[in-house]
Amino acid sequence: MPTNLKVEKATDQTTIDKVHAVRHEVFVIEQNCPPELEWEFEEESTHFLATVDGEPAGACRWRKTDKGYKLERFAVLQKFRGHGVGQALVQAVLNDLPDDADYVYLHAQIQAVSLYEKFNFEKTGPEFEEAGIRHYKMIRK
């Protein structure tokens, strides 16, 4: 389906607004996440927007934490799922991490575990619930 899939760093407010619109649609509307949880750590995060033929299709971000580098808020709009948008987002984020990013982790929703495994992430610890959704912590090996 995607003929022109592109992922870019969101560096201007217009692009960040598109990132927020994608995340609002997926997390707040579709998955019923509390909006106040969705908007934490915005300022210290590096955001990305995936587009298909110029139309917003997905979003994500990374941020440095006291543990390492956390990849988070991966969201792909329903009509673009299953067409490589999620993989393109993961690859773009990994390519953007600083050279000293030796501990890279994320909290994967159960249905997305296999996506992250393609990028050498491994589940660690028990399943847990975050914002009412089942997750695993995954660490990049």
Sequence and secondary structure as in RCSB ss.txt:
>XXXX:A:sequence
MPTNLKVEKATDQTTIDKVHAVRHEVFVIEQNCPPELEWEFEEESTHFLATVDGEPAGACRWRKTDKGYKLERFA
VLQKFRGHGVGQALVQAVLNDLPDDADYVYLHAQIQAVSLYEKFNFEKTGPEFEEAGIRHYKMIRK
>XXXX:A:secstr
  SSEEEEE  SHHHHHHHHHHHIIIIIIIS   HHHHTTT TT EEEEEEETTEEEEEEEEEE SSSEEEEEEE
E GGGTTTTHHHHHHHHHHHHS TT   EEEEEEGGGHHHHHTTTEEEEEEEEEETTEEEEEEEE 
